[in-house]
């Protein structure tokens, strides 16, 4: 079994085809992801299984910088 999810598995997991929407959905599910040099999503199969089975993985929420602070 491959270490990472396939593109088809990512579509099935997220219900999304576009990469940006897949990233947003994965973030909402608490599933960590990385982007490879070719711009493809890398999602570890084991991590997904842990999150979906509730095996004590704490989701990490991705935060965006507060750019309003710079405008002050």
PDB file with one MODEL, atoms N, CA, C and O in Angstrom:
MODEL        1
ATOM      1  N   UNK A   1       0.848  -1.178   0.000  1.00  0.00           N
ATOM      2  CA  UNK A   1       0.000   0.000   0.000  1.00  0.00           C
ATOM      3  C   UNK A   1       0.894   1.242   0.000  1.00  0.00           C
ATOM      4  O   UNK A   1       1.842   1.320   0.782  1.00  0.00           O
ATOM      5  N   UNK A   2       0.600   2.211  -0.869  1.00  0.00           N
ATOM      6  CA  UNK A   2       1.427   3.423  -0.949  1.00  0.00           C
ATOM      7  C   UNK A   2       1.402   4.233   0.349  1.00  0.00           C
ATOM      8  O   UNK A   2       0.424   4.214   1.097  1.00  0.00           O
ATOM      9  N   UNK A   3       2.490   4.933   0.589  1.00  0.00           N
ATOM     10  CA  UNK A   3       2.627   5.774   1.781  1.00  0.00           C
ATOM     11  C   UNK A   3       1.672   6.969   1.743  1.00  0.00           C
ATOM     12  O   UNK A   3       1.168   7.398   2.780  1.00  0.00           O
ATOM     13  N   UNK A   4       1.425   7.504   0.539  1.00  0.00           N
ATOM     14  CA  UNK A   4       0.590   8.697   0.392  1.00  0.00           C
ATOM     15  C   UNK A   4      -0.702   8.375  -0.347  1.00  0.00           C
ATOM     16  O   UNK A   4      -0.759   7.420  -1.122  1.00  0.00           O
ATOM     17  N   UNK A   5      -1.747   9.178  -0.105  1.00  0.00           N
ATOM     18  CA  UNK A   5      -3.010   9.017  -0.823  1.00  0.00           C
ATOM     19  C   UNK A   5      -2.824   9.390  -2.290  1.00  0.00           C
ATOM     20  O   UNK A   5      -2.036  10.273  -2.627  1.00  0.00           O
ATOM     21  N   UNK A   6      -3.558   8.707  -3.145  1.00  0.00           N
ATOM     22  CA  UNK A   6      -3.541   9.043  -4.569  1.00  0.00           C
ATOM     23  C   UNK A   6      -4.450  10.247  -4.807  1.00  0.00           C
ATOM     24  O   UNK A   6      -5.226  10.634  -3.933  1.00  0.00           O
ATOM     25  N   UNK A   7      -4.346  10.831  -5.995  1.00  0.00           N
ATOM     26  CA  UNK A   7      -5.226  11.956  -6.345  1.00  0.00           C
ATOM     27  C   UNK A   7      -6.691  11.540  -6.274  1.00  0.00           C
ATOM     28  O   UNK A   7      -7.537  12.313  -5.824  1.00  0.00           O
ATOM     29  N   UNK A   8      -6.991  10.325  -6.717  1.00  0.00           N
ATOM     30  CA  UNK A   8      -8.363   9.836  -6.680  1.00  0.00           C
ATOM     31  C   UNK A   8      -8.852   9.685  -5.235  1.00  0.00           C
ATOM     32  O   UNK A   8     -10.002   9.998  -4.928  1.00  0.00           O
ATOM     33  N   UNK A   9      -7.984   9.212  -4.367  1.00  0.00           N
ATOM     34  CA  UNK A   9      -8.351   9.069  -2.952  1.00  0.00           C
ATOM     35  C   UNK A   9      -8.557  10.424  -2.301  1.00  0.00           C
ATOM     36  O   UNK A   9      -9.445  10.581  -1.463  1.00  0.00           O
ATOM     37  N   UNK A  10      -7.746  11.406  -2.676  1.00  0.00           N
ATOM     38  CA  UNK A  10      -7.926  12.766  -2.150  1.00  0.00           C
ATOM     39  C   UNK A  10      -9.272  13.341  -2.573  1.00  0.00           C
ATOM     40  O   UNK A  10      -9.955  13.988  -1.779  1.00  0.00           O
ATOM     41  N   UNK A  11      -9.651  13.103  -3.833  1.00  0.00           N
ATOM     42  CA  UNK A  11     -10.958  13.565  -4.308  1.00  0.00           C
ATOM     43  C   UNK A  11     -12.084  12.897  -3.538  1.00  0.00           C
ATOM     44  O   UNK A  11     -13.057  13.550  -3.163  1.00  0.00           O
ATOM     45  N   UNK A  12     -11.952  11.594  -3.301  1.00  0.00           N
ATOM     46  CA  UNK A  12     -12.991  10.870  -2.566  1.00  0.00           C
ATOM     47  C   UNK A  12     -13.067  11.333  -1.113  1.00  0.00           C
ATOM     48  O   UNK A  12     -14.158  11.514  -0.572  1.00  0.00           O
ATOM     49  N   UNK A  13     -11.924  11.521  -0.491  1.00  0.00           N
ATOM     50  CA  UNK A  13     -11.873  11.945   0.909  1.00  0.00           C
ATOM     51  C   UNK A  13     -12.476  13.327   1.098  1.00  0.00           C
ATOM     52  O   UNK A  13     -13.258  13.549   2.022  1.00  0.00           O
ATOM     53  N   UNK A  14     -12.111  14.258   0.220  1.00  0.00           N
ATOM     54  CA  UNK A  14     -12.530  15.653   0.398  1.00  0.00           C
ATOM     55  C   UNK A  14     -13.838  15.985  -0.304  1.00  0.00           C
ATOM     56  O   UNK A  14     -14.525  16.935   0.072  1.00  0.00           O
ATOM     57  N   UNK A  15     -14.181  15.209  -1.318  1.00  0.00           N
ATOM     58  CA  UNK A  15     -15.357  15.541  -2.120  1.00  0.00           C
ATOM     59  C   UNK A  15     -15.104  16.731  -3.032  1.00  0.00           C
ATOM     60  O   UNK A  15     -16.043  17.336  -3.549  1.00  0.00           O
ATOM     61  N   UNK A  16     -13.841  17.062  -3.228  1.00  0.00           N
ATOM     62  CA  UNK A  16     -13.445  18.227  -4.030  1.00  0.00           C
ATOM     63  C   UNK A  16     -12.444  17.819  -5.101  1.00  0.00           C
ATOM     64  O   UNK A  16     -11.663  16.887  -4.909  1.00  0.00           O
ATOM     65  N   UNK A  17     -12.471  18.522  -6.232  1.00  0.00           N
ATOM     66  CA  UNK A  17     -11.527  18.249  -7.314  1.00  0.00           C
ATOM     67  C   UNK A  17     -10.399  19.271  -7.360  1.00  0.00           C
ATOM     68  O   UNK A  17      -9.265  18.937  -7.702  1.00  0.00           O
ATOM     69  N   UNK A  18     -10.713  20.516  -7.014  1.00  0.00           N
ATOM     70  CA  UNK A  18      -9.704  21.569  -7.083  1.00  0.00           C
ATOM     71  C   UNK A  18      -8.809  21.535  -5.848  1.00  0.00           C
ATOM     72  O   UNK A  18      -9.271  21.348  -4.723  1.00  0.00           O
ATOM     73  N   UNK A  19      -7.525  21.721  -6.094  1.00  0.00           N
ATOM     74  CA  UNK A  19      -6.524  21.606  -5.037  1.00  0.00           C
ATOM     75  C   UNK A  19      -6.772  22.574  -3.876  1.00  0.00           C
ATOM     76  O   UNK A  19      -6.655  22.191  -2.712  1.00  0.00           O
ATOM     77  N   UNK A  20      -7.110  23.816  -4.191  1.00  0.00           N
ATOM     78  CA  UNK A  20      -7.346  24.811  -3.132  1.00  0.00           C
ATOM     79  C   UNK A  20      -8.491  24.362  -2.227  1.00  0.00           C
ATOM     80  O   UNK A  20      -8.396  24.465  -1.004  1.00  0.00           O
ATOM     81  N   UNK A  21      -9.558  23.870  -2.820  1.00  0.00           N
ATOM     82  CA  UNK A  21     -10.704  23.409  -2.030  1.00  0.00           C
ATOM     83  C   UNK A  21     -10.360  22.140  -1.253  1.00  0.00           C
ATOM     84  O   UNK A  21     -10.850  21.936  -0.143  1.00  0.00           O
ATOM     85  N   UNK A  22      -9.522  21.292  -1.836  1.00  0.00           N
ATOM     86  CA  UNK A  22      -9.083  20.101  -1.113  1.00  0.00           C
ATOM     87  C   UNK A  22      -8.291  20.505   0.129  1.00  0.00           C
ATOM     88  O   UNK A  22      -8.481  19.930   1.201  1.00  0.00           O
ATOM     89  N   UNK A  23      -7.416  21.478  -0.010  1.00  0.00           N
ATOM     90  CA  UNK A  23      -6.613  21.952   1.129  1.00  0.00           C
ATOM     91  C   UNK A  23      -7.512  22.500   2.231  1.00  0.00           C
ATOM     92  O   UNK A  23      -7.314  22.198   3.408  1.00  0.00           O
ATOM     93  N   UNK A  24      -8.495  23.300   1.850  1.00  0.00           N
ATOM     94  CA  UNK A  24      -9.412  23.878   2.835  1.00  0.00           C
ATOM     95  C   UNK A  24     -10.197  22.786   3.550  1.00  0.00           C
ATOM     96  O   UNK A  24     -10.395  22.850   4.763  1.00  0.00           O
ATOM     97  N   UNK A  25     -10.643  21.783   2.797  1.00  0.00           N
ATOM     98  CA  UNK A  25     -11.405  20.687   3.395  1.00  0.00           C
ATOM     99  C   UNK A  25     -10.528  19.865   4.329  1.00  0.00           C
ATOM    100  O   UNK A  25     -10.957  19.494   5.421  1.00  0.00           O
ATOM    101  N   UNK A  26      -9.302  19.580   3.902  1.00  0.00           N
ATOM    102  CA  UNK A  26      -8.379  18.824   4.757  1.00  0.00           C
ATOM    103  C   UNK A  26      -8.098  19.589   6.043  1.00  0.00           C
ATOM    104  O   UNK A  26      -8.059  18.996   7.121  1.00  0.00           O
ATOM    105  N   UNK A  27      -7.900  20.907   5.939  1.00  0.00           N
ATOM    106  CA  UNK A  27      -7.692  21.735   7.135  1.00  0.00           C
ATOM    107  C   UNK A  27      -8.871  21.599   8.091  1.00  0.00           C
ATOM    108  O   UNK A  27      -8.684  21.436   9.297  1.00  0.00           O
ATOM    109  N   UNK A  28     -10.084  21.666   7.551  1.00  0.00           N
ATOM    110  CA  UNK A  28     -11.285  21.555   8.370  1.00  0.00           C
ATOM    111  C   UNK A  28     -11.426  20.194   9.029  1.00  0.00           C
ATOM    112  O   UNK A  28     -12.030  20.078  10.095  1.00  0.00           O
ATOM    113  N   UNK A  29     -10.873  19.164   8.403  1.00  0.00           N
ATOM    114  CA  UNK A  29     -10.928  17.810   8.954  1.00  0.00           C
ATOM    115  C   UNK A  29      -9.799  17.542   9.940  1.00  0.00           C
ATOM    116  O   UNK A  29      -9.778  16.501  10.597  1.00  0.00           O
ATOM    117  N   UNK A  30      -8.852  18.489  10.046  1.00  0.00           N
ATOM    118  CA  UNK A  30      -7.714  18.291  10.940  1.00  0.00           C
ATOM    119  C   UNK A  30      -6.663  17.367  10.359  1.00  0.00           C
ATOM    120  O   UNK A  30      -5.896  16.751  11.098  1.00  0.00           O
ATOM    121  N   UNK A  31      -6.623  17.267   9.033  1.00  0.00           N
ATOM    122  CA  UNK A  31      -5.652  16.408   8.370  1.00  0.00           C
ATOM    123  C   UNK A  31      -4.525  17.270   7.814  1.00  0.00           C
ATOM    124  O   UNK A  31      -4.753  18.201   7.041  1.00  0.00           O
ATOM    125  N   UNK A  32      -3.311  16.939   8.225  1.00  0.00           N
ATOM    126  CA  UNK A  32      -2.136  17.682   7.775  1.00  0.00           C
ATOM    127  C   UNK A  32      -1.797  17.292   6.344  1.00  0.00           C
ATOM    128  O   UNK A  32      -2.002  16.150   5.933  1.00  0.00           O
ATOM    129  N   UNK A  33      -1.283  18.246   5.599  1.00  0.00           N
ATOM    130  CA  UNK A  33      -0.885  18.012   4.214  1.00  0.00           C
ATOM    131  C   UNK A  33       0.318  18.868   3.891  1.00  0.00           C
ATOM    132  O   UNK A  33       0.608  19.853   4.570  1.00  0.00           O
ATOM    133  N   UNK A  34       1.003  18.475   2.850  1.00  0.00           N
ATOM    134  CA  UNK A  34       2.148  19.236   2.335  1.00  0.00           C
ATOM    135  C   UNK A  34       1.967  19.350   0.826  1.00  0.00           C
ATOM    136  O   UNK A  34       1.206  18.597   0.219  1.00  0.00           O
ATOM    137  N   UNK A  35       2.673  20.294   0.240  1.00  0.00           N
ATOM    138  CA  UNK A  35       2.657  20.441  -1.207  1.00  0.00           C
ATOM    139  C   UNK A  35       4.049  20.065  -1.711  1.00  0.00           C
ATOM    140  O   UNK A  35       5.055  20.530  -1.175  1.00  0.00           O
ATOM    141  N   UNK A  36       4.102  19.217  -2.749  1.00  0.00           N
ATOM    142  CA  UNK A  36       5.403  18.833  -3.291  1.00  0.00           C
ATOM    143  C   UNK A  36       5.887  19.881  -4.288  1.00  0.00           C
ATOM    144  O   UNK A  36       5.190  20.860  -4.555  1.00  0.00           O
ATOM    145  N   UNK A  37       7.079  19.675  -4.833  1.00  0.00           N
ATOM    146  CA  UNK A  37       7.690  20.650  -5.737  1.00  0.00           C
ATOM    147  C   UNK A  37       6.882  20.846  -7.019  1.00  0.00           C
ATOM    148  O   UNK A  37       6.962  21.901  -7.649  1.00  0.00           O
ATOM    149  N   UNK A  38       6.111  19.842  -7.403  1.00  0.00           N
ATOM    150  CA  UNK A  38       5.293  19.944  -8.613  1.00  0.00           C
ATOM    151  C   UNK A  38       3.929  20.565  -8.338  1.00  0.00           C
ATOM    152  O   UNK A  38       3.117  20.702  -9.253  1.00  0.00           O
ATOM    153  N   UNK A  39       3.669  20.942  -7.087  1.00  0.00           N
ATOM    154  CA  UNK A  39       2.395  21.562  -6.737  1.00  0.00           C
ATOM    155  C   UNK A  39       1.312  20.568  -6.376  1.00  0.00           C
ATOM    156  O   UNK A  39       0.150  20.948  -6.233  1.00  0.00           O
ATOM    157  N   UNK A  40       1.671  19.297  -6.225  1.00  0.00           N
ATOM    158  CA  UNK A  40       0.689  18.276  -5.853  1.00  0.00           C
ATOM    159  C   UNK A  40       0.575  18.137  -4.350  1.00  0.00           C
ATOM    160  O   UNK A  40       1.519  18.423  -3.613  1.00  0.00           O
ATOM    161  N   UNK A  41      -0.588  17.695  -3.902  1.00  0.00           N
ATOM    162  CA  UNK A  41      -0.805  17.489  -2.470  1.00  0.00           C
ATOM    163  C   UNK A  41      -0.210  16.167  -2.020  1.00  0.00           C
ATOM    164  O   UNK A  41      -0.325  15.151  -2.705  1.00  0.00           O
ATOM    165  N   UNK A  42       0.423  16.196  -0.867  1.00  0.00           N
ATOM    166  CA  UNK A  42       0.974  14.997  -0.250  1.00  0.00           C
ATOM    167  C   UNK A  42       0.234  14.821   1.078  1.00  0.00           C
ATOM    168  O   UNK A  42       0.310  15.675   1.962  1.00  0.00           O
ATOM    169  N   UNK A  43      -0.476  13.711   1.204  1.00  0.00           N
ATOM    170  CA  UNK A  43      -1.220  13.417   2.423  1.00  0.00           C
ATOM    171  C   UNK A  43      -0.869  11.989   2.839  1.00  0.00           C
ATOM    172  O   UNK A  43      -1.057  11.041   2.076  1.00  0.00           O
ATOM    173  N   UNK A  44      -0.360  11.854   4.053  1.00  0.00           N
ATOM    174  CA  UNK A  44       0.040  10.546   4.552  1.00  0.00           C
ATOM    175  C   UNK A  44      -1.168   9.656   4.864  1.00  0.00           C
ATOM    176  O   UNK A  44      -2.093  10.059   5.568  1.00  0.00           O
ATOM    177  N   UNK A  45      -1.131   8.451   4.325  1.00  0.00           N
ATOM    178  CA  UNK A  45      -2.211   7.486   4.526  1.00  0.00           C
ATOM    179  C   UNK A  45      -2.391   7.157   6.012  1.00  0.00           C
ATOM    180  O   UNK A  45      -3.517   7.105   6.506  1.00  0.00           O
ATOM    181  N   UNK A  46      -1.296   6.940   6.710  1.00  0.00           N
ATOM    182  CA  UNK A  46      -1.375   6.578   8.142  1.00  0.00           C
ATOM    183  C   UNK A  46      -2.011   7.696   8.960  1.00  0.00           C
ATOM    184  O   UNK A  46      -2.826   7.435   9.846  1.00  0.00           O
ATOM    185  N   UNK A  47      -1.638   8.946   8.661  1.00  0.00           N
ATOM    186  CA  UNK A  47      -2.197  10.085   9.399  1.00  0.00           C
ATOM    187  C   UNK A  47      -3.709  10.173   9.190  1.00  0.00           C
ATOM    188  O   UNK A  47      -4.458  10.416  10.135  1.00  0.00           O
ATOM    189  N   UNK A  48      -4.148   9.976   7.953  1.00  0.00           N
ATOM    190  CA  UNK A  48      -5.586  10.025   7.656  1.00  0.00           C
ATOM    191  C   UNK A  48      -6.306   8.939   8.442  1.00  0.00           C
ATOM    192  O   UNK A  48      -7.363   9.188   9.022  1.00  0.00           O
ATOM    193  N   UNK A  49      -5.744   7.742   8.465  1.00  0.00           N
ATOM    194  CA  UNK A  49      -6.364   6.647   9.219  1.00  0.00           C
ATOM    195  C   UNK A  49      -6.440   6.981  10.703  1.00  0.00           C
ATOM    196  O   UNK A  49      -7.448   6.701  11.353  1.00  0.00           O
ATOM    197  N   UNK A  50      -5.385   7.577  11.239  1.00  0.00           N
ATOM    198  CA  UNK A  50      -5.385   7.953  12.658  1.00  0.00           C
ATOM    199  C   UNK A  50      -6.462   8.988  12.948  1.00  0.00           C
ATOM    200  O   UNK A  50      -7.192   8.862  13.931  1.00  0.00           O
ATOM    201  N   UNK A  51      -6.568  10.006  12.106  1.00  0.00           N
ATOM    202  CA  UNK A  51      -7.558  11.061  12.332  1.00  0.00           C
ATOM    203  C   UNK A  51      -8.970  10.495  12.228  1.00  0.00           C
ATOM    204  O   UNK A  51      -9.813  10.762  13.085  1.00  0.00           O
ATOM    205  N   UNK A  52      -9.229   9.716  11.184  1.00  0.00           N
ATOM    206  CA  UNK A  52     -10.578   9.204  10.969  1.00  0.00           C
ATOM    207  C   UNK A  52     -10.977   8.157  11.998  1.00  0.00           C
ATOM    208  O   UNK A  52     -12.162   7.974  12.277  1.00  0.00           O
ATOM    209  N   UNK A  53      -9.986   7.469  12.563  1.00  0.00           N
ATOM    210  CA  UNK A  53     -10.283   6.440  13.568  1.00  0.00           C
ATOM    211  C   UNK A  53     -10.195   6.998  14.993  1.00  0.00           C
ATOM    212  O   UNK A  53     -10.443   6.274  15.958  1.00  0.00           O
ATOM    213  N   UNK A  54      -9.840   8.288  15.129  1.00  0.00           N
ATOM    214  CA  UNK A  54      -9.777   8.921  16.439  1.00  0.00           C
ATOM    215  C   UNK A  54      -8.682   8.364  17.323  1.00  0.00           C
ATOM    216  O   UNK A  54      -8.893   8.171  18.520  1.00  0.00           O
ATOM    217  N   UNK A  55      -7.523   8.105  16.758  1.00  0.00           N
ATOM    218  CA  UNK A  55      -6.428   7.505  17.514  1.00  0.00           C
ATOM    219  C   UNK A  55      -5.541   8.534  18.197  1.00  0.00           C
ATOM    220  O   UNK A  55      -4.318   8.394  18.181  1.00  0.00           O
ATOM    221  N   UNK A  56      -6.116   9.547  18.784  1.00  0.00           N
ATOM    222  CA  UNK A  56      -5.365  10.478  19.615  1.00  0.00           C
ATOM    223  C   UNK A  56      -4.527  11.494  18.866  1.00  0.00           C
ATOM    224  O   UNK A  56      -3.631  12.093  19.461  1.00  0.00           O
ATOM    225  N   UNK A  57      -4.776  11.709  17.607  1.00  0.00           N
ATOM    226  CA  UNK A  57      -4.052  12.733  16.861  1.00  0.00           C
ATOM    227  C   UNK A  57      -4.765  14.050  17.076  1.00  0.00           C
ATOM    228  O   UNK A  57      -5.968  14.156  16.839  1.00  0.00           O
ATOM    229  N   UNK A  58      -4.028  15.055  17.523  1.00  0.00           N
ATOM    230  CA  UNK A  58      -4.645  16.362  17.729  1.00  0.00           C
ATOM    231  C   UNK A  58      -4.531  17.174  16.456  1.00  0.00           C
ATOM    232  O   UNK A  58      -3.426  17.398  15.961  1.00  0.00           O
ATOM    233  N   UNK A  59      -5.664  17.623  15.916  1.00  0.00           N
ATOM    234  CA  UNK A  59      -5.618  18.411  14.684  1.00  0.00           C
ATOM    235  C   UNK A  59      -4.917  19.736  14.897  1.00  0.00           C
ATOM    236  O   UNK A  59      -5.052  20.364  15.947  1.00  0.00           O
ATOM    237  N   UNK A  60      -4.165  20.156  13.885  1.00  0.00           N
ATOM    238  CA  UNK A  60      -3.494  21.444  13.943  1.00  0.00           C
ATOM    239  C   UNK A  60      -4.195  22.382  12.978  1.00  0.00           C
ATOM    240  O   UNK A  60      -4.269  22.124  11.777  1.00  0.00           O
ATOM    241  N   UNK A  61      -4.702  23.464  13.519  1.00  0.00           N
ATOM    242  CA  UNK A  61      -5.399  24.427  12.674  1.00  0.00           C
ATOM    243  C   UNK A  61      -4.370  25.351  12.036  1.00  0.00           C
ATOM    244  O   UNK A  61      -3.509  25.913  12.714  1.00  0.00           O
ATOM    245  N   UNK A  62      -4.477  25.496  10.726  1.00  0.00           N
ATOM    246  CA  UNK A  62      -3.597  26.430  10.022  1.00  0.00           C
ATOM    247  C   UNK A  62      -4.154  27.831  10.205  1.00  0.00           C
ATOM    248  O   UNK A  62      -5.341  28.074   9.992  1.00  0.00           O
ATOM    249  N   UNK A  63      -3.294  28.736  10.597  1.00  0.00           N
ATOM    250  CA  UNK A  63      -3.735  30.111  10.806  1.00  0.00           C
ATOM    251  C   UNK A  63      -3.111  31.010   9.748  1.00  0.00           C
ATOM    252  O   UNK A  63      -2.046  30.721   9.202  1.00  0.00           O
ATOM    253  N   UNK A  64      -3.791  32.080   9.482  1.00  0.00           N
ATOM    254  CA  UNK A  64      -3.293  33.061   8.530  1.00  0.00           C
ATOM    255  C   UNK A  64      -2.843  34.292   9.307  1.00  0.00           C
ATOM    256  O   UNK A  64      -3.421  34.609  10.347  1.00  0.00           O
ATOM    257  N   UNK A  65      -1.821  34.991   8.817  1.00  0.00           N
ATOM    258  CA  UNK A  65      -1.355  36.179   9.532  1.00  0.00           C
ATOM    259  C   UNK A  65      -2.414  37.275   9.536  1.00  0.00           C
ATOM    260  O   UNK A  65      -3.188  37.414   8.589  1.00  0.00           O
ATOM    261  N   UNK A  66      -2.434  38.048  10.613  1.00  0.00           N
ATOM    262  CA  UNK A  66      -3.347  39.174  10.739  1.00  0.00           C
ATOM    263  C   UNK A  66      -2.697  40.401  10.107  1.00  0.00           C
ATOM    264  O   UNK A  66      -1.930  41.113  10.754  1.00  0.00           O
ATOM    265  N   UNK A  67      -3.012  40.635   8.849  1.00  0.00           N
ATOM    266  CA  UNK A  67      -2.380  41.741   8.110  1.00  0.00           C
ATOM    267  C   UNK A  67      -2.927  43.097   8.523  1.00  0.00           C
ATOM    268  O   UNK A  67      -2.324  44.122   8.203  1.00  0.00           O
ATOM    269  N   UNK A  68      -4.049  43.129   9.223  1.00  0.00           N
ATOM    270  CA  UNK A  68      -4.621  44.390   9.692  1.00  0.00           C
ATOM    271  C   UNK A  68      -3.698  45.065  10.695  1.00  0.00           C
ATOM    272  O   UNK A  68      -3.693  46.292  10.804  1.00  0.00           O
ATOM    273  N   UNK A  69      -2.923  44.281  11.425  1.00  0.00           N
ATOM    274  CA  UNK A  69      -2.005  44.837  12.410  1.00  0.00           C
ATOM    275  C   UNK A  69      -0.957  45.703  11.709  1.00  0.00           C
ATOM    276  O   UNK A  69      -0.539  46.726  12.251  1.00  0.00           O
ATOM    277  N   UNK A  70      -0.539  45.310  10.531  1.00  0.00           N
ATOM    278  CA  UNK A  70       0.484  46.069   9.799  1.00  0.00           C
ATOM    279  C   UNK A  70      -0.042  47.407   9.302  1.00  0.00           C
ATOM    280  O   UNK A  70       0.741  48.333   9.092  1.00  0.00           O
ATOM    281  N   UNK A  71      -1.339  47.527   9.110  1.00  0.00           N
ATOM    282  CA  UNK A  71      -1.935  48.754   8.575  1.00  0.00           C
ATOM    283  C   UNK A  71      -2.070  49.840   9.639  1.00  0.00           C
ATOM    284  O   UNK A  71      -2.382  50.986   9.315  1.00  0.00           O
ATOM    285  N   UNK A  72      -1.847  49.505  10.863  1.00  0.00           N
ATOM    286  CA  UNK A  72      -2.026  50.485  11.951  1.00  0.00           C
ATOM    287  C   UNK A  72      -0.873  51.424  12.062  1.00  0.00           C
ATOM    288  O   UNK A  72      -0.873  52.302  12.925  1.00  0.00           O
TER     289      UNK A  72
ENDMDL
END
